[in-house]
Amino acid sequence: MLKTFLPALVAGAFAMTACAADDDKAARAAVEGLGPGIKVDSIAPAPMPGFFQVVASGRMVYVTTDGRYMLNGNLIDLKNRTDLSAASWAATRKTELAKVPASQRLIYAPANPKHTITVFTDVDCGFCRQLHAHIDEFNKQGIAVEYVFWPREGVKTTAGNDTPSYTKAVSVWCSADRKNAFNDAMKGGSPKAATCANPVKDEFELGERLGVNGTPTIVTENGDVVGGYVTPAQLLQALNAPPGTANRRGG
């Protein structure tokens, strides 16, 4: 993966600008040539002349149109004091998460939510469990929490077997009482083994494309990431802040 070859990258996102396939060939080839398994998810002209913004394996880089030079890090508009990379990431997250239907999420919501967050979670994650312990308080504050699965061990082991965290996530999803199984797992219980058609693998891969690298990852309605674990008070403060001002970060 790209992160293996470029561990210092700070992720960003791409400008949603069309570009001719012939124009981006050199930049695309340069990034995909960094190592096996690297796939360009999106490429488009960057805000600065002579560069493409390239998203690959959940990371963003800027590559010259001839594919010779590459920059990593967030692109800042000094005139307007704007983090263009973070803004693009937020727009990308918002768009991509909107494609995940409610039927593929675990939703804990009050009757009339004021805010809705998406949380990439793992049933064995200690901070995820601490976050879920406040679920009633989040709902009382008018915050709807919509979980998608991101097993921290990935989907497959190096031997090609399902990882324990993936197996547990699938078992929770396939339980007769999904929410009860999830609540129990978040208290340290072990879900009864079960299999069925499920969205876990797709959600894990989505998280990777969006730069998720740990759990919990909390994404707001605007696509901003406001934390890993946060208290209810901290989360409400972040959600009530103007878009893009509360702990915004790239992928």
PASEBA-1860 file (N, C-alpha, C; in nm, 3 decimals):
! residues 251
1> MLKTFLPA> 0.084/-0.119/0.000/0.000/0.000/0.000/0.087/0.125/0.000 ~ 0.029/0.237/-0.040/0.105/0.359/-0.048/0.166/0.398/0.085 ~ 0.093/0.376/0.195/0.143/0.416/0.326/0.271/0.341/0.362 ~ 0.289/0.220/0.306/0.409/0.143/0.332/0.532/0.212/0.275 ~ 0.516/0.274/0.160/0.627/0.337/0.092/0.644/0.483/0.132 ~ 0.537/0.546/0.177/0.541/0.687/0.212/0.477/0.708/0.348 ~ 0.538/0.661/0.456/0.473/0.664/0.586/0.451/0.803/0.640 ~ 0.519/0.906/0.585/0.504/1.041/0.637/0.391/1.119/0.572
9> LVAGAFAM> 0.318/1.054/0.482/0.213/1.128/0.411/0.105/1.175/0.506 ~ 0.060/1.298/0.484/-0.061/1.347/0.549/-0.168/1.347/0.443 ~ -0.278/1.277/0.472/-0.377/1.256/0.366/-0.458/1.380/0.340 ~ -0.504/1.394/0.217/-0.594/1.501/0.177/-0.693/1.446/0.079 ~ -0.741/1.527/-0.016/-0.838/1.477/-0.113/-0.821/1.545/-0.245 ~ -0.914/1.518/-0.336/-0.895/1.563/-0.472/-0.998/1.668/-0.510 ~ -0.960/1.756/-0.602/-1.054/1.854/-0.656/-1.143/1.784/-0.757 ~ -1.273/1.806/-0.746/-1.367/1.736/-0.833/-1.376/1.806/-0.968
17> TACAADDD> -1.266/1.800/-1.041/-1.257/1.865/-1.171/-1.227/1.760/-1.276 ~ -1.300/1.760/-1.384/-1.277/1.662/-1.489/-1.145/1.688/-1.559 ~ -1.080/1.580/-1.601/-0.958/1.596/-1.678/-0.951/1.482/-1.778 ~ -0.891/1.509/-1.889/-0.882/1.408/-1.994/-0.792/1.295/-1.950 ~ -0.829/1.172/-1.984/-0.752/1.056/-1.941/-0.608/1.063/-1.990 ~ -0.587/1.113/-2.111/-0.452/1.121/-2.166/-0.364/1.215/-2.085 ~ -0.423/1.320/-2.024/-0.344/1.419/-1.952/-0.287/1.365/-1.822 ~ -0.353/1.268/-1.762/-0.309/1.223/-1.630/-0.228/1.093/-1.634
25> KAARAAVE> -0.197/1.045/-1.753/-0.130/0.915/-1.764/0.002/0.910/-1.688 ~ 0.086/1.014/-1.704/0.218/1.013/-1.642/0.209/1.018/-1.491 ~ 0.121/1.103/-1.439/0.105/1.113/-1.294/0.048/0.985/-1.236 ~ -0.050/0.928/-1.303/-0.111/0.803/-1.257/-0.007/0.691/-1.254 ~ 0.070/0.679/-1.361/0.170/0.573/-1.369/0.277/0.591/-1.262 ~ 0.314/0.717/-1.233/0.417/0.743/-1.133/0.373/0.696/-0.994 ~ 0.249/0.723/-0.960/0.199/0.682/-0.828/0.182/0.531/-0.820 ~ 0.121/0.473/-0.921/0.100/0.328/-0.918/0.231/0.252/-0.928
33> GLGPGIKV> 0.335/0.318/-0.978/0.465/0.254/-0.986/0.543/0.255/-0.855 ~ 0.489/0.317/-0.752/0.559/0.323/-0.623/0.567/0.188/-0.555 ~ 0.478/0.098/-0.587/0.482/-0.033/-0.525/0.366/-0.120/-0.567 ~ 0.375/-0.249/-0.542/0.267/-0.341/-0.581/0.139/-0.313/-0.503 ~ 0.028/-0.325/-0.569/-0.102/-0.310/-0.503/-0.150/-0.167/-0.490 ~ -0.070/-0.070/-0.533/-0.113/0.069/-0.523/-0.205/0.101/-0.640 ~ -0.324/0.148/-0.608/-0.424/0.179/-0.711/-0.473/0.322/-0.693 ~ -0.473/0.396/-0.800/-0.523/0.533/-0.796/-0.675/0.530/-0.790
41> DSIAPAPM> -0.731/0.588/-0.685/-0.876/0.594/-0.671/-0.935/0.714/-0.743 ~ -0.860/0.823/-0.745/-0.908/0.942/-0.815/-0.789/1.032/-0.847 ~ -0.803/1.105/-0.956/-0.699/1.198/-0.999/-0.765/1.313/-1.071 ~ -0.721/1.435/-1.040/-0.780/1.554/-1.101/-0.680/1.669/-1.089 ~ -0.695/1.771/-1.171/-0.604/1.886/-1.161/-0.606/1.947/-1.021 ~ -0.488/1.980/-0.970/-0.477/2.042/-0.839/-0.505/2.192/-0.849 ~ -0.534/2.256/-0.737/-0.556/2.402/-0.740/-0.431/2.479/-0.786 ~ -0.313/2.422/-0.766/-0.191/2.490/-0.811/-0.152/2.439/-0.949
49> PGFFQVVA> -0.112/2.527/-1.037/-0.083/2.490/-1.176/0.029/2.386/-1.185 ~ 0.015/2.297/-1.281/0.120/2.201/-1.309/0.117/2.075/-1.227 ~ 0.014/2.059/-1.143/0.006/1.942/-1.056/-0.131/1.876/-1.066 ~ -0.132/1.746/-1.039/-0.255/1.672/-1.016/-0.265/1.641/-0.867 ~ -0.388/1.636/-0.816/-0.413/1.580/-0.683/-0.451/1.434/-0.705 ~ -0.379/1.346/-0.640/-0.399/1.202/-0.661/-0.433/1.137/-0.527 ~ -0.542/1.063/-0.524/-0.579/0.986/-0.406/-0.556/0.839/-0.437 ~ -0.476/0.774/-0.354/-0.447/0.632/-0.373/-0.429/0.566/-0.238
57> SGRMVYVT> -0.496/0.455/-0.218/-0.484/0.379/-0.093/-0.508/0.466/0.030 ~ -0.606/0.556/0.021/-0.642/0.638/0.135/-0.546/0.751/0.163 ~ -0.460/0.784/0.069/-0.364/0.892/0.087/-0.373/0.988/-0.030 ~ -0.331/1.112/-0.006/-0.331/1.212/-0.111/-0.190/1.263/-0.134 ~ -0.154/1.277/-0.261/-0.026/1.338/-0.298/-0.049/1.433/-0.414 ~ 0.044/1.523/-0.433/0.043/1.612/-0.548/0.155/1.569/-0.641 ~ 0.122/1.548/-0.767/0.218/1.498/-0.864/0.220/1.590/-0.985 ~ 0.342/1.623/-1.031/0.352/1.708/-1.149/0.292/1.636/-1.270
65> TDGRYMLN> 0.246/1.713/-1.365/0.176/1.655/-1.480/0.265/1.562/-1.560 ~ 0.398/1.581/-1.550/0.488/1.491/-1.622/0.524/1.368/-1.540 ~ 0.473/1.360/-1.415/0.496/1.243/-1.331/0.634/1.236/-1.269 ~ 0.712/1.344/-1.276/0.848/1.339/-1.224/0.858/1.373/-1.076 ~ 0.783/1.472/-1.031/0.795/1.519/-0.894/0.665/1.496/-0.817 ~ 0.681/1.472/-0.687/0.565/1.449/-0.601/0.583/1.525/-0.471 ~ 0.475/1.585/-0.425/0.472/1.653/-0.296/0.371/1.582/-0.207 ~ 0.398/1.578/-0.077/0.298/1.525/0.015/0.273/1.625/0.126
73> GNLIDLKN> 0.156/1.619/0.183/0.115/1.716/0.283/-0.006/1.793/0.236 ~ -0.064/1.871/0.325/-0.184/1.946/0.291/-0.150/2.074/0.217 ~ -0.232/2.107/0.118/-0.214/2.227/0.038/-0.290/2.342/0.105 ~ -0.218/2.448/0.139/-0.277/2.562/0.208/-0.284/2.682/0.116 ~ -0.400/2.743/0.110/-0.419/2.868/0.038/-0.385/2.981/0.136 ~ -0.266/3.039/0.123/-0.220/3.140/0.219/-0.300/3.269/0.210 ~ -0.346/3.300/0.089/-0.423/3.424/0.074/-0.553/3.417/0.152 ~ -0.622/3.304/0.141/-0.752/3.290/0.208/-0.745/3.213/0.339
81> RTDLSAAS> -0.620/3.174/0.377/-0.600/3.099/0.502/-0.690/2.975/0.508 ~ -0.687/2.898/0.399/-0.774/2.782/0.387/-0.692/2.656/0.360 ~ -0.724/2.549/0.431/-0.662/2.419/0.407/-0.742/2.351/0.296 ~ -0.692/2.361/0.174/-0.766/2.309/0.060/-0.777/2.157/0.062 ~ -0.674/2.091/0.112/-0.675/1.945/0.117/-0.781/1.895/0.214 ~ -0.784/1.956/0.333/-0.884/1.914/0.432/-1.025/1.939/0.383 ~ -1.044/2.052/0.315/-1.177/2.082/0.261/-1.218/1.979/0.156 ~ -1.123/1.939/0.073/-1.154/1.839/-0.029/-1.184/1.704/0.033
89> WAATRKTE> -1.107/1.667/0.136/-1.134/1.541/0.206/-1.274/1.542/0.264 ~ -1.312/1.653/0.326/-1.445/1.660/0.387/-1.554/1.640/0.282 ~ -1.539/1.705/0.168/-1.637/1.690/0.061/-1.642/1.546/0.011 ~ -1.526/1.483/0.001/-1.520/1.345/-0.045/-1.587/1.251/0.054 ~ -1.557/1.267/0.182/-1.621/1.182/0.284/-1.772/1.197/0.280 ~ -1.818/1.320/0.272/-1.963/1.345/0.270/-2.028/1.274/0.152 ~ -1.967/1.285/0.036/-2.022/1.223/-0.084/-2.022/1.072/-0.075 ~ -1.910/1.015/-0.032/-1.897/0.869/-0.029/-1.984/0.807/0.080
97> LAKVPASQ> -1.992/0.870/0.195/-2.073/0.814/0.303/-2.222/0.823/0.271 ~ -2.260/0.921/0.191/-2.401/0.932/0.151/-2.445/0.813/0.068 ~ -2.350/0.740/0.013/-2.382/0.622/-0.069/-2.409/0.498/0.017 ~ -2.378/0.505/0.147/-2.402/0.391/0.236/-2.544/0.402/0.291 ~ -2.634/0.314/0.252/-2.774/0.327/0.294/-2.792/0.296/0.442 ~ -2.902/0.345/0.496/-2.933/0.321/0.637/-2.940/0.172/0.668 ~ -2.981/0.094/0.569/-2.994/-0.051/0.589/-2.859/-0.119/0.612 ~ -2.749/-0.049/0.584/-2.616/-0.106/0.605/-2.543/-0.040/0.722
105> RLIYAPAN> -2.618/0.026/0.808/-2.562/0.090/0.927/-2.634/0.041/1.051 ~ -2.567/0.054/1.165/-2.632/0.034/1.295/-2.663/0.172/1.349 ~ -2.791/0.203/1.362/-2.831/0.340/1.391/-2.891/0.351/1.531 ~ -2.837/0.446/1.607/-2.890/0.481/1.739/-2.927/0.629/1.730 ~ -3.057/0.657/1.726/-3.098/0.794/1.698/-3.215/0.836/1.785 ~ -3.218/0.964/1.826/-3.337/1.018/1.893/-3.446/1.043/1.791 ~ -3.561/1.081/1.838/-3.676/1.100/1.748/-3.650/1.210/1.645 ~ -3.594/1.321/1.689/-3.568/1.433/1.598/-3.425/1.481/1.616
113> PKHTITVF> -3.330/1.412/1.554/-3.189/1.446/1.575/-3.153/1.585/1.523 ~ -3.065/1.651/1.601/-3.011/1.781/1.559/-2.883/1.761/1.478 ~ -2.814/1.654/1.506/-2.689/1.622/1.437/-2.686/1.472/1.409 ~ -2.615/1.434/1.304/-2.594/1.293/1.273/-2.446/1.271/1.246 ~ -2.389/1.171/1.311/-2.249/1.138/1.287/-2.238/0.994/1.237 ~ -2.136/0.970/1.158/-2.103/0.834/1.116/-1.977/0.793/1.191 ~ -1.978/0.675/1.250/-1.864/0.629/1.328/-1.813/0.497/1.271 ~ -1.687/0.497/1.226/-1.620/0.373/1.188/-1.577/0.307/1.319
121> TDVDCGFC> -1.626/0.185/1.343/-1.605/0.123/1.473/-1.557/-0.020/1.461 ~ -1.502/-0.071/1.571/-1.455/-0.209/1.580/-1.498/-0.264/1.715 ~ -1.552/-0.384/1.718/-1.611/-0.435/1.842/-1.505/-0.467/1.948 ~ -1.379/-0.482/1.910/-1.274/-0.510/2.007/-1.197/-0.385/2.050 ~ -1.235/-0.270/1.999/-1.163/-0.146/2.026/-1.207/-0.086/2.159 ~ -1.111/-0.066/2.249/-1.143/-0.014/2.382/-1.205/0.124/2.378 ~ -1.152/0.213/2.298/-1.208/0.349/2.290/-1.345/0.348/2.221 ~ -1.367/0.253/2.130/-1.501/0.239/2.070/-1.602/0.200/2.177
129> RQLHAHID> -1.560/0.113/2.265/-1.649/0.069/2.373/-1.679/0.185/2.468 ~ -1.578/0.267/2.497/-1.601/0.383/2.583/-1.697/0.481/2.517 ~ -1.680/0.500/2.387/-1.770/0.589/2.315/-1.914/0.537/2.320 ~ -1.930/0.408/2.295/-2.065/0.351/2.292/-2.129/0.352/2.430 ~ -2.049/0.353/2.534/-2.105/0.359/2.670/-2.184/0.488/2.692 ~ -2.158/0.590/2.610/-2.228/0.718/2.622/-2.342/0.730/2.522 ~ -2.383/0.621/2.459/-2.478/0.630/2.349/-2.610/0.696/2.392 ~ -2.657/0.665/2.511/-2.783/0.726/2.557/-2.767/0.877/2.574
137> EFNKQGIA> -2.650/0.918/2.624/-2.626/1.061/2.643/-2.616/1.133/2.509 ~ -2.549/1.070/2.412/-2.544/1.130/2.278/-2.685/1.152/2.224 ~ -2.768/1.051/2.237/-2.905/1.063/2.187/-2.983/1.170/2.261 ~ -2.964/1.182/2.392/-3.033/1.286/2.470/-2.993/1.425/2.425 ~ -2.870/1.438/2.374/-2.822/1.567/2.326/-2.867/1.594/2.182 ~ -2.944/1.501/2.125/-2.993/1.520/1.990/-2.898/1.471/1.883 ~ -2.803/1.386/1.920/-2.704/1.335/1.825/-2.740/1.192/1.785 ~ -2.760/1.171/1.656/-2.781/1.037/1.603/-2.645/0.977/1.570
145> VEYVFWPR> -2.623/0.854/1.615/-2.496/0.786/1.591/-2.521/0.671/1.495 ~ -2.453/0.674/1.381/-2.470/0.570/1.280/-2.336/0.498/1.263 ~ -2.334/0.371/1.303/-2.210/0.294/1.299/-2.193/0.221/1.166 ~ -2.069/0.221/1.117/-2.028/0.132/1.010/-1.905/0.057/1.061 ~ -1.883/-0.062/1.010/-1.777/-0.147/1.065/-1.642/-0.122/0.997 ~ -1.539/-0.118/1.081/-1.403/-0.108/1.031/-1.314/-0.197/1.119 ~ -1.315/-0.330/1.093/-1.234/-0.420/1.175/-1.086/-0.384/1.167 ~ -1.027/-0.353/1.281/-0.889/-0.301/1.283/-0.786/-0.399/1.231
153> EGVKTTAG> -0.816/-0.528/1.238/-0.722/-0.628/1.188/-0.735/-0.650/1.037 ~ -0.828/-0.576/0.975/-0.853/-0.596/0.834/-0.951/-0.709/0.811 ~ -0.960/-0.754/0.688/-1.055/-0.859/0.651/-0.989/-0.996/0.650 ~ -0.868/-1.004/0.594/-0.798/-1.131/0.582/-0.662/-1.127/0.652 ~ -0.621/-1.240/0.707/-0.487/-1.254/0.762/-0.389/-1.277/0.647 ~ -0.261/-1.274/0.678/-0.160/-1.300/0.575/-0.174/-1.441/0.518 ~ -0.235/-1.530/0.596/-0.256/-1.668/0.549/-0.384/-1.681/0.467 ~ -0.459/-1.571/0.455/-0.580/-1.574/0.373/-0.707/-1.611/0.448
161> NDTPSYTK> -0.699/-1.617/0.581/-0.817/-1.649/0.661/-0.885/-1.520/0.709 ~ -1.013/-1.531/0.744/-1.082/-1.415/0.801/-1.018/-1.377/0.934 ~ -0.998/-1.249/0.956/-0.940/-1.204/1.084/-1.044/-1.217/1.195 ~ -0.999/-1.228/1.320/-1.094/-1.236/1.432/-1.186/-1.115/1.440 ~ -1.133/-0.994/1.417/-1.218/-0.876/1.429/-1.321/-0.869/1.317 ~ -1.284/-0.915/1.199/-1.380/-0.921/1.088/-1.488/-1.025/1.120 ~ -1.448/-1.141/1.170/-1.543/-1.247/1.202/-1.644/-1.201/1.307 ~ -1.596/-1.128/1.408/-1.686/-1.079/1.513/-1.784/-0.976/1.456
169> AVSVWCSA> -1.733/-0.888/1.370/-1.821/-0.787/1.311/-1.931/-0.853/1.228 ~ -1.894/-0.953/1.149/-1.992/-1.025/1.068/-2.093/-1.096/1.158 ~ -2.044/-1.157/1.266/-2.133/-1.228/1.358/-2.233/-1.134/1.422 ~ -2.188/-1.013/1.457/-2.279/-0.913/1.513/-2.385/-0.877/1.409 ~ -2.341/-0.847/1.288/-2.433/-0.806/1.183/-2.536/-0.914/1.152 ~ -2.493/-1.037/1.157/-2.579/-1.149/1.118/-2.660/-1.206/1.235 ~ -2.650/-1.144/1.352/-2.727/-1.191/1.467/-2.877/-1.167/1.447 ~ -2.956/-1.249/1.513/-3.100/-1.233/1.505/-3.143/-1.097/1.560
177> DRKNAFND> -3.076/-1.052/1.667/-3.100/-0.920/1.725/-2.969/-0.842/1.714 ~ -2.954/-0.773/1.605/-2.828/-0.707/1.571/-2.783/-0.607/1.677 ~ -2.874/-0.521/1.720/-2.838/-0.419/1.818/-2.801/-0.480/1.952 ~ -2.875/-0.579/1.993/-2.845/-0.645/2.120/-2.708/-0.711/2.113 ~ -2.676/-0.774/2.002/-2.546/-0.837/1.985/-2.435/-0.733/1.987 ~ -2.459/-0.619/1.923/-2.360/-0.512/1.921/-2.340/-0.454/2.061 ~ -2.450/-0.427/2.131/-2.440/-0.374/2.267/-2.361/-0.468/2.356 ~ -2.388/-0.598/2.343/-2.318/-0.697/2.425/-2.169/-0.702/2.389
185> AMKGGSPK> -2.139/-0.697/2.259/-1.999/-0.700/2.216/-1.925/-0.578/2.266 ~ -1.992/-0.464/2.271/-1.927/-0.342/2.317/-1.908/-0.340/2.468 ~ -1.962/-0.439/2.535/-1.936/-0.457/2.678/-1.835/-0.569/2.703 ~ -1.779/-0.622/2.594/-1.679/-0.727/2.607/-1.729/-0.866/2.579 ~ -1.857/-0.879/2.544/-1.910/-1.011/2.515/-1.866/-1.062/2.379 ~ -1.878/-1.192/2.360/-1.842/-1.253/2.231/-1.969/-1.290/2.157 ~ -1.989/-1.235/2.038/-2.112/-1.267/1.964/-2.112/-1.412/1.919 ~ -2.230/-1.470/1.914/-2.244/-1.606/1.863/-2.208/-1.608/1.715
193> AATCANPV> -2.126/-1.703/1.676/-2.080/-1.710/1.537/-2.199/-1.718/1.442 ~ -2.196/-1.634/1.340/-2.304/-1.633/1.240/-2.249/-1.573/1.111 ~ -2.306/-1.614/1.001/-2.267/-1.558/0.872/-2.392/-1.528/0.790 ~ -2.380/-1.432/0.702/-2.489/-1.395/0.613/-2.433/-1.291/0.515 ~ -2.513/-1.250/0.420/-2.472/-1.139/0.335/-2.457/-1.016/0.424 ~ -2.346/-0.946/0.413/-2.319/-0.837/0.506/-2.233/-0.729/0.439 ~ -2.232/-0.607/0.497/-2.158/-0.497/0.436/-2.020/-0.474/0.495 ~ -1.972/-0.564/0.582/-1.851/-0.536/0.659/-1.729/-0.515/0.570
201> KDEFELGE> -1.706/-0.602/0.475/-1.590/-0.588/0.387/-1.598/-0.457/0.307 ~ -1.715/-0.426/0.253/-1.731/-0.303/0.176/-1.705/-0.180/0.262 ~ -1.752/-0.184/0.388/-1.734/-0.069/0.475/-1.588/-0.055/0.517 ~ -1.520/-0.167/0.537/-1.378/-0.159/0.567/-1.300/-0.097/0.451 ~ -1.330/-0.141/0.331/-1.261/-0.089/0.213/-1.295/0.058/0.190 ~ -1.419/0.097/0.218/-1.456/0.238/0.210/-1.372/0.320/0.307 ~ -1.360/0.271/0.429/-1.279/0.341/0.528/-1.135/0.359/0.483 ~ -1.079/0.256/0.424/-0.942/0.266/0.374/-0.931/0.373/0.266
209> RLGVNGTP> -1.028/0.377/0.176/-1.025/0.479/0.070/-1.038/0.619/0.126 ~ -1.107/0.632/0.238/-1.128/0.763/0.299/-1.021/0.799/0.400 ~ -0.918/0.716/0.410/-0.807/0.749/0.498/-0.826/0.709/0.643 ~ -0.926/0.629/0.674/-0.943/0.581/0.811/-0.825/0.491/0.848 ~ -0.764/0.518/0.962/-0.650/0.435/1.004/-0.660/0.394/1.150 ~ -0.776/0.412/1.209/-0.796/0.369/1.347/-0.942/0.387/1.385 ~ -0.978/0.330/1.499/-1.115/0.340/1.547/-1.116/0.390/1.691 ~ -1.223/0.462/1.731/-1.331/0.507/1.644/-1.288/0.627/1.560
217> TIVTENGD> -1.341/0.637/1.440/-1.325/0.757/1.358/-1.464/0.817/1.340 ~ -1.480/0.940/1.388/-1.611/1.007/1.388/-1.615/1.109/1.275 ~ -1.714/1.097/1.188/-1.729/1.186/1.074/-1.861/1.261/1.086 ~ -1.856/1.393/1.073/-1.977/1.474/1.085/-2.057/1.475/0.955 ~ -2.173/1.539/0.960/-2.256/1.553/0.841/-2.184/1.629/0.730 ~ -2.090/1.715/0.768/-2.017/1.795/0.669/-1.893/1.722/0.616 ~ -1.865/1.603/0.670/-1.750/1.528/0.624/-1.624/1.553/0.703 ~ -1.631/1.639/0.805/-1.515/1.662/0.890/-1.494/1.544/0.985
225> VVGGYVTP> -1.369/1.516/1.019/-1.337/1.418/1.122/-1.314/1.493/1.252 ~ -1.389/1.460/1.357/-1.377/1.534/1.482/-1.307/1.455/1.591 ~ -1.272/1.333/1.564/-1.199/1.263/1.667/-1.194/1.115/1.644 ~ -1.115/1.062/1.740/-1.130/0.928/1.784/-1.231/0.938/1.898 ~ -1.190/0.892/2.016/-1.282/0.899/2.129/-1.296/1.044/2.175 ~ -1.418/1.087/2.192/-1.448/1.217/2.252/-1.563/1.199/2.350 ~ -1.568/1.286/2.449/-1.678/1.282/2.544/-1.802/1.342/2.478 ~ -1.920/1.319/2.535/-2.040/1.382/2.479/-2.029/1.534/2.473
233> AQLLQALN> -1.972/1.597/2.576/-1.958/1.743/2.577/-1.864/1.789/2.466 ~ -1.753/1.718/2.447/-1.658/1.754/2.342/-1.720/1.737/2.203 ~ -1.796/1.631/2.186/-1.857/1.607/2.056/-1.961/1.713/2.025 ~ -2.044/1.747/2.123/-2.147/1.848/2.100/-2.083/1.983/2.066 ~ -1.975/2.016/2.133/-1.905/2.142/2.104/-1.853/2.142/1.960 ~ -1.796/2.030/1.917/-1.744/2.020/1.781/-1.856/2.030/1.678 ~ -1.967/1.965/1.705/-2.078/1.964/1.610/-2.146/2.101/1.599 ~ -2.140/2.180/1.706/-2.203/2.311/1.705/-2.110/2.419/1.648
241> APPGTANR> -1.983/2.383/1.624/-1.889/2.479/1.567/-1.916/2.497/1.419 ~ -1.875/2.610/1.360/-1.892/2.630/1.215/-1.823/2.520/1.137 ~ -1.879/2.477/1.024/-1.818/2.371/0.945/-1.671/2.398/0.915 ~ -1.590/2.295/0.936/-1.449/2.306/0.901/-1.361/2.367/1.008 ~ -1.418/2.407/1.124/-1.337/2.475/1.226/-1.304/2.387/1.345 ~ -1.373/2.275/1.361/-1.357/2.195/1.481/-1.270/2.072/1.454 ~ -1.143/2.085/1.484/-1.052/1.969/1.476/-1.051/1.902/1.339 ~ -1.074/1.979/1.233/-1.074/1.919/1.100/-0.938/1.858/1.072
249> RGG> -0.940/1.741/1.012/-0.815/1.681/0.971/-0.836/1.602/0.844 ~ -0.727/1.575/0.777/-0.733/1.498/0.655/-0.743/1.351/0.685 ~ -0.732/1.268/0.581/-0.746/1.124/0.600/-0.620/1.059/0.644
END
